[in-house]
Amino acid sequence: MPLTVSLGHASLTGPRARNEDFVGAVTPEGAELDNKGLLGVVADGVGGHANGREAAEFTVRSLLSDYYATPDTWAVPQALDKVIGAANRWLVSQSARRSETAGMATTLSAVVLRGRRWITAHVGDSRIYLLREGQLRRLTQDHVWEHPELKTVLSRAVGLDKHLSIDFGEGELNEGDCFILLSDGVWGTLRDARIQSLIESHPDAQEAAFALADGAVDSGAQDNCTALVIRVSELPRDTLRDSLARLRELPLPPRLKPGQSLDGLEVLDVLHDSRITLLYRVRMPAGGIAVLKTLHASADLEDAAALAHEEWIARRVTDAAFPQVISRPSRSHLYYLMSWHEGESLKQRLTRGHRFNATEVAETGERLLKGLATLHRLAIVHRDIKPDNLHLGADGRLRILDLGVAAADGQHEGERFGEINNPGTPSYMAPELFQQGAERPRANESSDLYAVGVTLYELATRKYPYGEIEPFQHPRFGDPVPPTRYRPDLPEWLESVLLKAVAREPERRFETAEEFLLALQRGAHRPLAVPRQRPLLERDPHALLKLVCALSLIANLLLLLLILSK
């Protein structure tokens, strides 16, 4: 059953000449409700300034539309922060552009109900309340400074400052919960006890919203009065969080041999056996072939959470460049199923002696980058691109395998799961990922593109641009070896592309998969201009000092010999 709510809203001008409040909500259905949830927002344009109403309406409309355009893999707070931050920057730019729009700002209070969780985002002095089992609780804090001549002065608002700090809150949903979003015209006039009384005496959400706004006006409110009421009737049976918890509680299957079965899945052979994970090729009850991924019996709860995380990410990647997850609602043990494809990995092709020519390298790169671009648009970083994880099917399609160490921005609503394997293979990891200390950067889209460059370099040369790097090694990176040293037949344009892709400094590489792809597609028609070797002073900033010291030492020795010879 889906999340079911009733919703009501009211916005009255009151004694003001103009209503500067704005209220809105989106109640999606189906997958969008599951992935993004319901969103309700109240905003109050800053009074006494031009375009306060415009600021409130623009911010609410932007949030209601743009939030649902963010990747499903983003956590709700991250998505809200991105969208509200963009609205804030636009309002600040408008304030700086013309004197008549100076001070164009608004408060903002938003609530997202997704699955069995609620998340709030708040800036300013509008408020969010939660009424649960007869107890009214305020979920937000007012961002105001006390002023001797004015009632309050906002310390934070959307559009007030280019550096916007948003308060986020989060909690579990209960059936019967009632969320109340109010502008200060309502809560500043009605006390908490009256707010609760009006909500409890009006079970219908729309009637409750009108009662709050009318009650504030009748009680002498001196501001616009806006109320949004959301009553939770039914909760869904399962959410991602619940699904992960359920999967982690399943027992691990025993070690299986060909011919044995699990939940009607007949094991044909073992495809992969690592320290923690196991992959089997299995026959489905209906006769199809699939891949079953599970863990060794020695795996712990963190490993189980990581496997559930991997399945969650894989379900969201529906592009043909990736194996697809096969739904298996009823499972007696911890595992998940993926589509099976005949063929071999690119590493296997290299091992059996296949020599990739320049055309094959470029075409492989194009197909790989198209798939990786899809992944990056979902805000997912693969973190382990290499020939072992690239599969060329019998159907001629290149597929990207193994999302076991993939990272999606902010997934799992704040939970941080461990990883089944170490993230990345040393020889394909970008130089900056070897930095030591707290400032070591995290793997990102740039490091994925670097791994693509190393992979194509290896396909062309069977070598690595900086040599093979062993685990736990702390390498020093100079200039990459030009691939034509190993393959003189490679065209110059392809060498330029590869050297740019594996440059030591991130700023010298391709910024996006699309830029990398364009360079391969243009090929010799519009070749890149890439310096083959950096100047000595750039490679070693202390080289000049070393040279001066060496010359000085030689000069002193010659002078000493001259003195001693006399």
KAKANOR-V475628 format. One record per backbone hydrogen bond with DSSP energy under -0.5 kcal/mol. NH is the residue of the N-H (numbers start at 1). CO is the residue of the C=O. E is the energy in kcal/mol with one decimal. If there is no record, write none. Layout:
NH&CO&E, NH&CO&E
//
This chain:
4&234&-2.5, 6&231&-2.3, 8&229&-2.4, 10&227&-2.3, 12&225&-3.1, 15&221&-0.5, 16&13&-1.1, 20&18&-0.8, 22&43&-2.4, 24&41&-2.2, 26&39&-2.6, 32&29&-1.0, 33&29&-0.6, 34&30&-1.9, 35&31&-2.9, 36&32&-2.7, 37&32&-1.1, 37&33&-0.5, 38&113&-2.7, 39&26&-1.8, 40&111&-2.4, 41&24&-3.0, 42&109&-2.4, 43&22&-2.7, 45&20&-2.8, 46&105&-2.6, 49&46&-0.9, 52&49&-1.0, 55&51&-2.4, 56&52&-2.2, 57&53&-2.8, 58&54&-2.8, 59&55&-2.2, 60&56&-2.3, 61&57&-2.7, 62&58&-2.5, 63&59&-2.2, 64&60&-2.6, 65&61&-1.8, 66&62&-3.0, 67&63&-1.7, 69&66&-1.3, 70&66&-0.5, 70&67&-1.2, 74&71&-1.5, 75&409&-0.5, 79&75&-2.4, 80&76&-2.7, 81&77&-2.6, 82&78&-2.2, 83&79&-2.1, 84&80&-2.9, 85&81&-2.2, 86&82&-1.8, 87&83&-2.0, 88&84&-2.5, 89&85&-2.2, 90&86&-1.8, 91&87&-2.3, 92&88&-2.6, 93&89&-2.1, 94&90&-2.0, 95&91&-2.3, 96&92&-1.7, 97&93&-0.8, 98&94&-1.3, 101&98&-1.0, 102&99&-1.2, 104&101&-1.5, 105&103&-1.0, 106&158&-1.9, 107&44&-2.1, 108&123&-3.2, 109&42&-2.4, 110&121&-2.9, 111&40&-2.4, 112&119&-3.1, 113&38&-2.3, 114&112&-0.6, 114&117&-2.2, 117&114&-2.2, 118&171&-2.7, 119&112&-2.3, 120&169&-2.3, 121&110&-2.3, 122&167&-2.1, 123&108&-2.8, 127&182&-2.9, 129&180&-2.9, 130&137&-2.8, 131&178&-3.0, 132&130&-0.6, 132&135&-2.6, 135&132&-1.8, 137&130&-2.7, 137&135&-0.5, 139&128&-2.9, 140&128&-0.7, 143&124&-1.7, 144&142&-1.0, 145&153&-3.7, 147&150&-0.6, 153&145&-2.2, 155&143&-2.3, 156&143&-1.1, 158&106&-2.7, 159&157&-0.5, 160&157&-1.7, 161&157&-0.6, 164&162&-0.9, 166&164&-0.5, 167&122&-2.3, 169&120&-1.7, 171&118&-2.0, 173&116&-2.5, 176&232&-2.4, 177&174&-1.8, 178&131&-1.6, 179&230&-2.9, 180&129&-2.4, 181&228&-2.9, 182&127&-2.4, 182&180&-0.5, 183&226&-2.0, 186&183&-1.6, 187&183&-1.7, 188&184&-1.8, 189&186&-1.0, 190&186&-3.1, 195&191&-2.4, 196&192&-2.6, 197&193&-2.1, 198&194&-2.5, 199&195&-2.0, 200&196&-2.6, 201&197&-1.9, 202&198&-0.5, 202&199&-0.9, 208&204&-2.4, 209&205&-2.1, 210&206&-2.2, 211&207&-2.4, 212&208&-2.1, 213&209&-2.2, 214&210&-3.1, 215&211&-2.3, 216&212&-1.9, 217&213&-2.0, 218&214&-2.9, 219&215&-1.2, 220&217&-1.6, 221&216&-2.0, 225&12&-2.7, 226&224&-0.5, 227&10&-2.8, 228&181&-2.3, 229&8&-3.1, 230&179&-2.6, 231&6&-2.8, 232&177&-3.1, 233&4&-2.7, 233&231&-0.6, 234&4&-1.6, 237&1&-0.7, 243&239&-3.3, 244&240&-2.8, 245&241&-2.3, 246&242&-2.6, 247&243&-2.7, 248&244&-2.3, 249&245&-0.9, 249&246&-0.5, 250&246&-0.6, 250&247&-1.2, 251&332&-0.5, 259&267&-3.0, 260&257&-2.5, 262&265&-1.8, 265&262&-2.0, 266&264&-0.6, 266&283&-1.9, 267&260&-3.2, 268&281&-3.4, 269&281&-1.3, 271&269&-0.6, 271&279&-2.7, 272&279&-1.5, 274&277&-2.3, 278&294&-2.3, 279&272&-2.5, 280&292&-2.6, 281&269&-2.8, 282&280&-0.6, 282&290&-2.8, 283&266&-2.7, 284&282&-0.5, 284&288&-3.9, 287&284&-1.8, 290&282&-2.6, 291&338&-2.8, 292&280&-2.8, 293&291&-0.5, 293&336&-2.7, 294&278&-2.5, 296&276&-3.1, 299&296&-1.9, 304&300&-2.0, 305&301&-2.3, 306&302&-2.0, 307&303&-2.1, 308&304&-2.1, 309&305&-2.3, 310&306&-2.4, 311&307&-2.1, 312&308&-2.1, 313&309&-2.3, 314&310&-2.7, 315&311&-2.2, 316&312&-0.7, 316&313&-1.1, 317&313&-0.6, 317&314&-0.9, 318&316&-1.0, 322&319&-1.6, 323&400&-0.6, 326&337&-2.4, 327&325&-0.6, 331&329&-0.7, 334&251&-2.3, 335&333&-0.7, 336&293&-1.6, 337&326&-0.6, 338&291&-2.5, 339&324&-2.0, 340&289&-0.9, 344&392&-1.8, 346&387&-1.0, 346&390&-2.4, 347&387&-1.2, 349&345&-1.7, 350&346&-2.2, 351&347&-2.5, 352&348&-2.0, 353&350&-1.6, 354&349&-2.4, 356&354&-0.7, 356&459&-0.7, 361&357&-2.4, 362&358&-2.4, 363&359&-2.7, 364&360&-2.6, 365&361&-2.3, 366&362&-2.3, 367&363&-2.2, 368&364&-2.5, 369&365&-2.6, 370&366&-1.9, 371&367&-1.7, 372&368&-2.4, 373&369&-2.4, 374&370&-1.4, 375&371&-1.7, 376&372&-2.6, 377&373&-2.1, 378&374&-0.9, 378&375&-0.7, 379&376&-1.9, 380&375&-2.0, 381&407&-3.0, 389&386&-1.5, 390&387&-1.4, 391&389&-0.5, 391&399&-3.0, 392&344&-2.9, 393&391&-0.8, 393&397&-2.8, 394&342&-2.6, 396&393&-2.1, 399&391&-2.9, 400&321&-3.3, 401&389&-3.4, 401&399&-0.6, 406&403&-1.0, 407&381&-2.5, 409&379&-1.9, 411&408&-1.5, 413&410&-0.5, 414&411&-0.6, 415&412&-2.5, 417&415&-0.6, 420&404&-0.6, 424&422&-1.0, 428&425&-2.4, 429&425&-0.6, 429&426&-1.4, 433&430&-1.7, 434&431&-1.8, 435&432&-1.3, 440&437&-1.4, 448&444&-1.8, 449&445&-2.2, 450&446&-2.0, 451&447&-1.9, 452&448&-1.8, 453&449&-2.2, 454&450&-2.3, 455&451&-2.4, 456&452&-2.6, 457&453&-2.3, 458&454&-2.6, 459&455&-2.3, 460&456&-1.9, 461&457&-2.3, 462&458&-3.0, 467&464&-1.2, 473&470&-1.8, 475&473&-0.6, 478&476&-0.5, 481&465&-2.3, 485&482&-2.0, 486&483&-1.3, 487&483&-2.3, 490&487&-2.1, 495&491&-1.9, 496&492&-2.2, 497&493&-1.9, 498&494&-2.5, 499&495&-2.6, 500&496&-2.0, 501&497&-2.2, 502&498&-1.7, 503&500&-1.1, 508&505&-1.6, 509&506&-1.4, 516&512&-1.9, 517&513&-2.8, 518&514&-2.3, 519&515&-1.8, 520&516&-1.7, 521&517&-2.4, 522&518&-2.4, 523&519&-1.6, 525&522&-1.9, 526&522&-0.5, 526&523&-0.5, 527&524&-0.6, 530&528&-0.8, 538&535&-0.5, 539&535&-2.2, 540&536&-2.8, 543&540&-2.4, 546&542&-2.5, 547&543&-2.7, 548&544&-2.6, 549&545&-2.4, 550&546&-2.5, 551&547&-2.6, 552&548&-2.5, 553&549&-2.4, 554&550&-2.5, 555&551&-2.7, 556&552&-2.5, 557&553&-2.3, 558&554&-2.5, 559&555&-2.4, 560&556&-2.4, 561&557&-2.6, 562&558&-2.2, 563&559&-2.2, 564&560&-2.5, 565&561&-1.7, 566&562&-0.5, 566&563&-1.0
//
